[in-house]
Amino acid sequence: MSALLAKGGARLRSLLPSRADLAAMGRDPRRDLLAGLTVAIVALPLALGFGVSSGLGAEAGLATAVVAGAVAAVFGGSGLQVSGPTGAMTVVLVPIVARYGTGGVLMVGLIAGLMLLGLAVARAGRYMAYIPASVVEGFTLGIACVIGLQQVPNALGVAGPEGDKVLVVTWHAVEAFVKSPNPTALALAAGVAVVMLAGARLRPGIPFSIVAVIAATLVTQLFHLDAAAPIGDLPAGLPAPSLGFVDPSALGSLLAPAVAVAALAALESLLSAQVADGMTVGRRHDPDKELFGQGLANIAAPLFGGVPATGAIARTAVNVRTGASSRLAALFHAAVLAVIVFAAAPLVSRIPLAALAGVLIATAIRMVEVGSLRAMAKATRADATVLVLTAVATLALDLVYAVIIGLVVAGALALRAVARQARMDRVDLRPDLPGDHTEEEHALLAEHIVAYRIDGPLFFAGAHRFLLELSEVSDVRVVILRMSRVTTLDATGALVLKDAVERLDRRGIAVLTSGIRPGQRQALDSVGALELLRAKGREYATTPEAIAGARRHLQRAGLLPAGPDGTAPATDRTGPLTHDTLVDIHPEAK
């Protein structure tokens, strides 16, 4: 027990910030503080917008950016990651808010945070590497479309229609706008989006999102544009932490949404950390630490009324581009937002909702990397299929189902591609014939023996194709299967091999094998294939020995003359092979 506790304690310590992480915060504080200030300016309208879009209000978005941003900055596994509310998470939260209300969302965030801690302790972060790029690109494209469509009601200045299906809500919002047009809101949203997109091309270093929002707010105040609804009153500070939202009786119904939130938080945070690594030289994040930090952040945020948080790719990219060198930058970004919450709440409350909608529409457009999509579509037909399917599923279903569908389809296509690489070729026996043989004996051997070399994997995705090919063998008395180049063999492949041996044996055709690798013997033994071959003395270490065994079989059948003494050559091996025999054979001889 003490050893187990010691191991658990060591594992927990490995997830906590190290001395090196903390020491890095003091190396270049000026650059980090400047980067943090820049990120805070970019993050403010996004935090407000995503809070509004989630259904919990702008104050929830700000609370998330401050609390989750600070906690994840300290405990996360990437020194450059910036965390907070994101568009992807908003997409998941909208139906949860509609069904379970504010308290349900807060409890979902808390449960998801505990799940992320469990994933970190279980070292699940490393499995992120197995998600195909086509799934990630399709996922990102689908999220961008959903975020853009979610902003349509505020951009058109109409009340948000009821429902959690974004396509339906968008359609109803357009119908409401046609019946009662609001050109002011539409102009503000379009103006903010255009300024952001054009400004990013002309002057990438300037945070045009905050510039456009300030300009839109000034215009509405100076010209008294009442048609542009503002955010509304915001609390001057964060609420006191509370667990009043916890309802144990709702735990069962909230587990499934919590799994979706935890999966998305893990996926997006680790993707964002990978993006940060790719933008720097010599930096690598710790995926398990990142999950641990995000878990703590999602436990802390609901206590202050915040929504679930993840690593934010756009804000992380801004952080890296502006010269951040440690986690101090992300921590300072949260501190700046906290000051804004305390000191400028009355001013922030006047920002038009249409302006925030314009910010998020521009953000959604910038999320779509046309070059990456084009490259992925041209790579292979499988990649293009997975990309489109994941994007459509994200738009029509939800994010978690989209990722699952994308992974399943990508896995199936990959298995098909691997299975197609497997080959079974007929090979010439002449180079492997042991001893000296007359032309007549060569002809007899070639007439009665056929050898096949199996290359690649023999597993469930393609094993039955080999069974069909072997079943069509005719007009021979012996089949030799050269298996030294079989890379993978599972239970299905072993069963197919056993079935082929039995089918051909019933037709009077003996099946001999050569070169079975030690690592593949367990699968063959488990289904009885190895015992079948051993019982008939048909397993050999090398092809020449298998040919000698085939020659002896033909001699017994009277189809081939016996040796000078009436027996097979002395070098011929009979009976089953032992492990000691196998390990003494050089692989090149198989």
C-alpha positions in Angstrom: 0.0 0.0 0.0 2.8 2.4 0.9 4.5 1.8 -2.4 1.2 2.5 -4.2 0.7 5.7 -2.3 4.3 6.8 -3.0 3.8 6.1 -6.8 0.6 8.1 -6.7 2.3 11.0 -4.9 5.1 11.0 -7.5 2.6 11.0 -10.3 0.8 14.0 -8.8 4.0 15.9 -8.3 4.9 15.4 -11.9 1.7 17.2 -12.9 2.4 20.3 -10.8 4.4 23.3 -12.0 8.1 22.7 -11.7 10.7 25.1 -10.5 11.9 25.6 -14.0 8.3 26.6 -15.0 8.2 29.2 -12.3 11.8 30.4 -12.9 11.1 31.1 -16.5 8.5 33.7 -15.5 11.3 36.0 -14.4 13.6 35.8 -17.4 12.0 38.4 -19.6 9.0 40.0 -17.7 8.8 43.1 -19.9 8.1 41.0 -23.1 5.7 38.8 -21.2 3.8 41.8 -19.8 3.5 43.4 -23.2 2.3 40.2 -24.8 -0.2 39.7 -22.0 -1.6 43.2 -22.5 -2.0 42.6 -26.2 -3.7 39.3 -25.7 -6.1 40.9 -23.1 -7.1 43.5 -25.7 -7.8 40.8 -28.2 -9.5 38.5 -25.7 -12.0 41.1 -24.2 -14.5 41.2 -27.1 -14.1 37.5 -27.6 -14.8 36.8 -24.0 -17.9 39.0 -24.0 -19.1 37.6 -27.3 -18.7 33.9 -26.4 -20.4 34.6 -23.0 -23.4 36.1 -24.7 -23.5 33.3 -27.3 -23.4 30.6 -24.7 -26.6 31.9 -23.1 -25.1 32.7 -19.7 -24.3 36.4 -20.5 -21.2 38.5 -21.0 -20.3 38.4 -17.3 -19.9 34.6 -17.5 -17.5 35.0 -20.4 -15.4 37.6 -18.5 -15.4 35.4 -15.4 -14.2 32.4 -17.4 -11.4 34.4 -19.1 -10.2 35.8 -15.7 -10.5 32.7 -13.5 -9.8 29.9 -16.0 -7.2 31.9 -17.8 -5.2 32.4 -14.6 -5.5 28.9 -13.3 -4.6 27.2 -16.6 -1.7 29.6 -17.1 -0.2 28.5 -13.8 -0.9 24.8 -13.9 -1.0 24.1 -17.7 1.5 22.1 -19.6 2.3 24.8 -22.2 4.1 28.0 -21.2 2.5 29.9 -24.0 -1.1 28.6 -23.9 -3.9 31.2 -23.3 -7.2 29.7 -22.0 -10.7 31.0 -21.8 -14.2 30.8 -23.4 -14.0 29.6 -27.0 -16.4 29.3 -29.9 -16.1 25.5 -30.0 -17.1 25.2 -26.4 -20.0 27.7 -27.0 -21.3 25.4 -29.7 -21.6 22.6 -27.2 -23.0 24.7 -24.4 -25.9 26.2 -26.2 -28.1 23.0 -26.2 -27.0 22.3 -22.6 -28.2 25.8 -21.5 -31.5 25.3 -23.3 -32.1 22.0 -21.6 -30.6 22.3 -18.1 -30.3 26.0 -17.5 -27.5 28.0 -15.9 -27.1 25.7 -12.9 -26.8 22.7 -15.2 -24.0 24.3 -17.3 -22.0 25.2 -14.2 -22.3 21.7 -12.8 -21.4 20.2 -16.2 -18.2 22.4 -16.1 -17.3 21.1 -12.7 -17.8 17.5 -13.6 -15.9 18.0 -16.8 -13.0 19.5 -14.8 -12.9 16.4 -12.6 -12.9 14.2 -15.7 -9.9 16.1 -17.1 -8.0 15.6 -13.9 -8.7 11.8 -14.3 -7.4 11.9 -17.9 -4.3 13.7 -16.7 -3.6 11.1 -14.0 -4.2 8.3 -16.5 -1.7 9.9 -18.9 -4.3 10.2 -21.7 -2.7 13.2 -23.3 -0.3 11.2 -25.5 -3.3 9.8 -27.5 -3.9 13.2 -29.0 -1.2 12.2 -31.6 -3.6 9.6 -33.1 -6.2 12.1 -34.3 -5.8 12.5 -38.1 -5.2 15.9 -39.6 -8.3 15.5 -41.8 -10.5 15.1 -38.7 -9.0 18.3 -37.1 -9.4 20.3 -40.3 -13.0 19.2 -40.8 -13.7 19.8 -37.1 -12.3 23.3 -37.3 -14.3 24.1 -40.5 -17.5 22.9 -38.9 -16.9 24.9 -35.8 -16.3 28.0 -37.8 -19.6 27.6 -39.7 -21.5 27.0 -36.4 -19.9 30.1 -34.7 -20.8 32.3 -37.7 -24.4 31.0 -37.9 -24.8 31.5 -34.1 -24.2 35.2 -34.5 -26.9 35.7 -37.1 -29.7 36.8 -34.6 -27.5 39.5 -33.0 -26.1 40.6 -36.3 -29.6 41.1 -37.7 -30.8 42.7 -34.4 -33.6 40.2 -33.8 -34.4 38.2 -30.6 -32.8 34.8 -30.6 -35.3 32.2 -31.7 -35.9 29.2 -29.4 -34.0 25.9 -30.2 -30.6 24.4 -30.1 -30.1 23.5 -33.8 -28.1 26.2 -35.3 -29.5 25.8 -38.8 -33.1 26.1 -37.6 -32.3 29.0 -35.3 -30.6 30.9 -38.2 -33.5 30.3 -40.5 -36.0 31.6 -38.0 -33.8 34.7 -37.4 -33.7 35.5 -41.1 -37.5 35.2 -41.3 -37.8 37.6 -38.3 -35.5 40.1 -39.9 -37.4 40.0 -43.2 -40.6 40.7 -41.4 -39.0 43.5 -39.3 -35.7 44.7 -40.7 -33.1 46.3 -38.5 -30.5 47.8 -40.8 -28.6 49.5 -37.9 -27.6 46.2 -36.3 -26.7 44.7 -39.7 -24.6 47.6 -40.6 -22.7 47.6 -37.3 -22.0 43.8 -37.5 -20.9 44.0 -41.1 -18.8 47.1 -40.4 -16.9 45.5 -37.5 -16.3 42.3 -39.5 -15.0 44.2 -42.5 -12.7 46.3 -40.3 -11.3 43.3 -38.6 -10.7 41.3 -41.8 -9.3 44.2 -43.8 -7.2 45.4 -40.9 -5.7 41.9 -40.3 -4.4 42.0 -43.9 -3.1 45.5 -43.9 -1.7 45.8 -40.4 -1.6 42.4 -38.7 0.0 43.7 -35.5 -2.9 46.0 -34.6 -5.8 44.5 -32.6 -8.5 45.7 -34.9 -11.2 43.8 -32.9 -11.0 46.2 -30.0 -10.6 49.2 -32.4 -13.8 48.2 -34.3 -15.8 47.5 -31.1 -14.8 50.9 -29.6 -15.7 52.6 -32.9 -19.1 50.8 -33.0 -19.9 51.7 -29.4 -19.0 55.4 -30.0 -21.2 55.6 -33.1 -24.2 54.1 -31.3 -23.7 56.5 -28.3 -23.1 59.7 -30.4 -26.0 59.1 -32.8 -28.3 57.5 -30.2 -28.9 54.4 -32.2 -31.4 52.7 -30.0 -32.0 49.9 -32.5 -28.5 48.5 -31.6 -29.2 46.7 -28.3 -26.2 46.9 -25.8 -24.8 44.1 -23.7 -26.5 45.5 -20.6 -25.5 45.9 -17.0 -22.4 44.0 -15.8 -21.4 43.4 -12.2 -18.4 45.5 -11.1 -16.3 42.5 -10.1 -16.4 38.8 -9.9 -19.0 37.1 -7.7 -18.0 35.3 -4.5 -17.2 31.7 -5.1 -20.1 29.4 -4.5 -21.2 25.8 -4.9 -24.9 26.7 -4.7 -25.4 25.3 -8.2 -24.5 21.7 -7.3 -27.5 19.4 -7.4 -26.6 15.7 -6.7 -29.9 14.5 -8.0 -29.1 15.9 -11.5 -25.7 14.1 -11.7 -27.0 11.2 -13.8 -28.6 13.3 -16.5 -25.5 15.6 -16.7 -22.9 12.9 -17.1 -23.3 12.7 -20.9 -23.0 16.4 -21.5 -20.0 16.5 -19.1 -18.3 13.8 -21.1 -18.8 15.9 -24.3 -17.5 19.1 -22.6 -14.4 17.2 -21.2 -13.7 15.6 -24.6 -13.9 19.0 -26.3 -11.8 20.7 -23.7 -9.1 18.1 -24.0 -9.1 18.1 -27.8 -9.1 21.8 -28.3 -6.6 22.5 -25.5 -4.1 20.0 -26.8 -4.6 21.2 -30.4 -3.9 24.7 -29.3 -0.8 23.6 -27.4 0.5 21.9 -30.5 -0.1 25.1 -32.5 2.0 27.0 -30.0 4.8 24.4 -30.3 4.7 24.7 -34.0 5.2 28.5 -33.9 8.3 28.2 -31.7 11.7 26.5 -31.8 12.7 24.0 -29.2 9.4 24.1 -27.1 7.3 21.1 -26.4 4.2 21.1 -24.1 3.4 18.3 -21.6 0.0 17.0 -22.7 -0.8 15.5 -19.3 0.1 18.7 -17.4 -2.1 20.6 -19.9 -5.0 18.3 -19.2 -4.4 18.7 -15.4 -4.3 22.5 -15.8 -7.5 22.6 -17.8 -9.1 20.3 -15.3 -8.3 22.7 -12.4 -9.4 25.7 -14.6 -12.8 24.1 -15.3 -13.3 23.3 -11.6 -12.5 26.9 -10.6 -14.5 28.7 -13.3 -18.0 27.5 -12.3 -17.4 28.6 -8.8 -17.4 32.2 -10.1 -20.3 31.7 -12.6 -18.0 31.0 -15.5 -18.6 28.6 -18.4 -16.3 25.7 -19.3 -13.0 26.8 -20.8 -10.4 25.4 -23.1 -7.1 26.5 -24.7 -7.9 29.2 -27.2 -6.0 28.8 -30.5 -6.4 32.4 -31.7 -5.4 34.0 -28.4 -2.5 31.6 -28.0 -1.2 32.5 -31.5 -1.4 36.2 -30.7 0.5 35.5 -27.5 3.3 33.7 -29.3 3.5 36.3 -32.1 3.8 39.2 -29.7 6.9 37.7 -28.0 5.7 35.8 -25.0 8.4 33.7 -23.4 6.7 32.2 -20.4 3.3 31.6 -18.7 3.6 35.1 -17.1 2.0 36.5 -20.3 -1.1 34.4 -20.0 -1.3 35.1 -16.3 -1.0 38.9 -16.9 -3.7 38.7 -19.6 -6.1 37.3 -17.0 -5.1 40.1 -14.6 -5.8 42.8 -17.2 -9.2 41.4 -17.8 -9.9 41.4 -14.1 -9.0 45.1 -13.9 -11.4 45.8 -16.8 -14.1 43.9 -15.0 -13.6 45.9 -11.8 -12.9 49.3 -13.3 -14.7 49.5 -16.6 -17.9 47.5 -16.3 -20.2 50.5 -17.0 -18.3 51.3 -20.2 -18.2 47.6 -21.4 -22.0 47.3 -20.8 -22.6 49.8 -23.6 -21.0 47.7 -26.3 -23.7 46.8 -28.9 -24.4 43.1 -29.3 -24.3 43.5 -33.0 -20.7 44.7 -32.7 -19.8 41.5 -30.8 -21.6 39.5 -33.4 -19.4 41.1 -36.1 -16.2 40.2 -34.0 -17.2 36.6 -33.8 -18.2 36.4 -37.5 -14.8 37.7 -38.5 -13.2 35.3 -36.1 -15.1 32.4 -37.6 -14.0 33.4 -41.1 -10.4 33.7 -40.0 -10.5 30.2 -38.5 -10.9 28.7 -42.0 -7.5 28.1 -43.5 -8.3 27.8 -47.2 -4.8 26.6 -48.1 -4.9 23.8 -45.5 -8.4 22.7 -46.7 -7.2 22.7 -50.3 -4.1 20.7 -49.4 -6.1 18.2 -47.4 -8.7 17.8 -50.1 -6.0 17.1 -52.7 -4.0 14.7 -50.5 -6.1 11.6 -50.9 -9.7 10.8 -51.5 -9.9 9.3 -48.0 -8.7 12.5 -46.4 -11.2 14.6 -48.4 -14.0 12.3 -47.4 -13.1 12.4 -43.7 -12.8 16.2 -43.8 -16.2 16.8 -45.4 -17.9 14.2 -43.3 -16.5 15.7 -40.0 -17.5 19.2 -41.0 -21.0 18.2 -42.0 -21.5 16.2 -38.8 -20.2 19.2 -36.7 -22.8 21.4 -38.4 -25.7 19.0 -38.3 -25.1 17.0 -35.1 -22.6 18.1 -32.4 -18.9 18.4 -32.0 -18.3 15.2 -30.0 -20.3 13.0 -32.4 -18.5 14.7 -35.3 -15.1 13.8 -33.9 -16.2 10.2 -33.2 -17.7 9.9 -36.7 -14.5 11.4 -38.2 -12.3 9.0 -36.2 -14.3 5.9 -37.1 -14.4 6.7 -40.8 -10.7 7.7 -40.9 -9.9 4.4 -39.0 -12.0 2.3 -41.4 -10.4 3.9 -44.5 -6.9 3.6 -43.0 -7.6 -0.1 -42.3 -8.8 -0.6 -45.8 -5.6 1.1 -47.2 -3.4 -1.1 -45.0 -5.3 -4.3 -45.9 -4.8 -3.4 -49.6 -1.0 -3.3 -49.1 -1.0 -7.0 -48.1 -0.1 -9.3 -51.0 0.1 -13.0 -51.7 2.4 -13.8 -54.6 3.2 -17.0 -56.3 7.0 -17.6 -56.1 9.4 -19.7 -58.0 10.7 -22.7 -56.0 13.9 -23.3 -58.0 16.3 -21.0 -56.0 15.2 -22.7 -52.8 15.5 -26.3 -53.9 17.9 -28.2 -51.5 20.6 -30.3 -53.1 21.0 -31.3 -56.7 18.0 -32.2 -58.8 17.6 -33.4 -62.3 15.5 -31.4 -64.8 12.9 -34.1 -64.6 12.6 -33.7 -60.8 12.5 -29.9 -61.2 9.6 -30.4 -63.6 7.8 -32.8 -61.2 8.2 -30.4 -58.2 7.0 -27.5 -60.2 4.0 -29.5 -61.4 2.9 -30.7 -58.0 4.0 -27.9 -55.6 3.0 -24.3 -55.5 4.5 -21.7 -53.1 3.0 -18.4 -52.1 4.8 -15.6 -50.2 2.5 -13.4 -48.0 3.7 -9.8 -47.6 2.2 -7.4 -45.1 -0.6 -7.7 -42.5 -2.8 -10.7 -42.3 -5.6 -9.4 -40.1 -9.4 -8.9 -39.9 -9.6 -6.1 -42.5 -8.2 -8.2 -45.4 -7.7 -11.8 -44.3 -10.7 -13.3 -46.1 -9.3 -12.2 -49.4 -6.5 -14.6 -48.9 -8.9 -17.4 -48.0 -10.7 -16.9 -51.3 -7.4 -16.9 -53.3 -6.1 -20.1 -51.5 -9.5 -21.8 -52.0 -9.1 -21.4 -55.8 -5.8 -23.4 -55.9 -6.1 -26.6 -57.9 -4.1 -29.2 -59.9 -1.4 -29.3 -57.2 -0.7 -31.7 -54.3 1.2 -29.3 -52.0 0.9 -25.6 -51.1 3.8 -23.9 -49.3 3.0 -20.6 -47.5 6.1 -18.5 -46.9 5.1 -16.4 -43.9 8.4 -14.7 -42.8 7.2 -11.4 -44.3 3.8 -11.3 -42.5 4.0 -8.1 -40.5 0.8 -8.5 -38.4 -1.3 -11.5 -37.6 -4.4 -11.3 -35.5 -7.0 -14.0 -34.4 -9.0 -13.5 -37.7 -5.9 -14.0 -39.8 -5.1 -17.1 -37.8 -8.6 -18.5 -38.2 -8.5 -17.8 -41.9 -5.2 -19.7 -42.2 -6.6 -22.6 -40.2 -9.7 -22.7 -42.4 -7.6 -22.7 -45.6 -5.5 -25.6 -44.3 -8.6 -27.6 -43.5 -10.4 -26.8 -46.8 -7.4 -27.7 -48.9 -6.7 -30.8 -46.9 -10.2 -32.0 -47.6 -9.4 -31.7 -51.3 -6.2 -33.7 -50.9 -3.9 -30.7 -51.0 -1.3 -30.5 -48.2 -0.5 -27.0 -46.8 3.0 -26.5 -45.4 4.2 -23.3 -43.8 7.6 -21.7 -43.4 9.1 -18.8 -41.5 6.3 -18.2 -38.9 7.7 -15.5 -36.5 7.8 -16.1 -32.8 5.5 -13.0 -32.2 2.8 -14.5 -34.4 2.7 -18.0 -32.8 0.4 -17.0 -29.9 -2.4 -16.0 -32.3 -2.0 -19.2 -34.3 -1.8 -21.3 -31.2 -4.9 -19.7 -29.6 -7.2 -20.8 -32.5 -5.7 -24.2 -33.0 -4.0 -23.5 -36.3 -0.5 -24.2 -34.9 -1.6 -27.5 -33.4 -3.1 -28.5 -36.7 0.1 -27.9 -38.6 2.2 -29.6 -35.9 0.0 -32.7 -35.8 0.5 -33.1 -39.6 4.2 -32.2 -39.4 3.7 -29.2 -41.8 5.4 -26.4 -40.0 9.0 -25.6 -41.0 11.5 -22.9 -40.1 12.7 -22.1 -43.6 11.5 -22.5 -47.2 14.1 -25.1 -48.2 13.1 -27.3 -45.4 9.4 -26.9 -46.3 10.3 -27.9 -49.9 12.1 -31.0 -48.6 9.0 -31.8 -46.6 6.8 -31.4 -49.7 9.2 -33.6 -51.7 8.9 -36.3 -49.0 5.1 -36.0 -49.2 5.2 -36.5 -53.0 7.5 -39.5 -52.6 5.0 -41.1 -50.2 2.2 -40.4 -52.7 4.3 -42.1 -55.5 4.5 -38.9 -57.5 8.2 -38.4 -57.1 11.1 -40.9 -57.1 12.7 -41.7 -53.7 16.3 -40.8 -52.9 19.2 -43.2 -53.5 18.4 -44.9 -50.1 14.7 -44.7 -50.6 14.2 -41.9 -48.1 14.2 -38.2 -48.0 17.5 -36.3 -47.6 19.0 -36.4 -44.1 18.7 -32.6 -43.8 15.0 -32.8 -44.0 13.3 -31.9 -40.7 10.2 -33.8 -39.6 7.8 -33.1 -36.8 7.0 -29.9 -35.0 9.5 -27.1 -34.5 10.6 -26.0 -31.0 11.3 -22.5 -29.8 15.0 -23.3 -29.5 15.1 -24.4 -33.1 13.4 -21.2 -34.3 15.7 -18.8 -32.5 18.7 -20.4 -34.1 17.5 -19.8 -37.6 18.8 -16.6 -39.3 15.8 -14.5 -40.6 17.4 -14.1 -44.0 17.0 -17.9 -44.6 13.2 -17.8 -44.3 
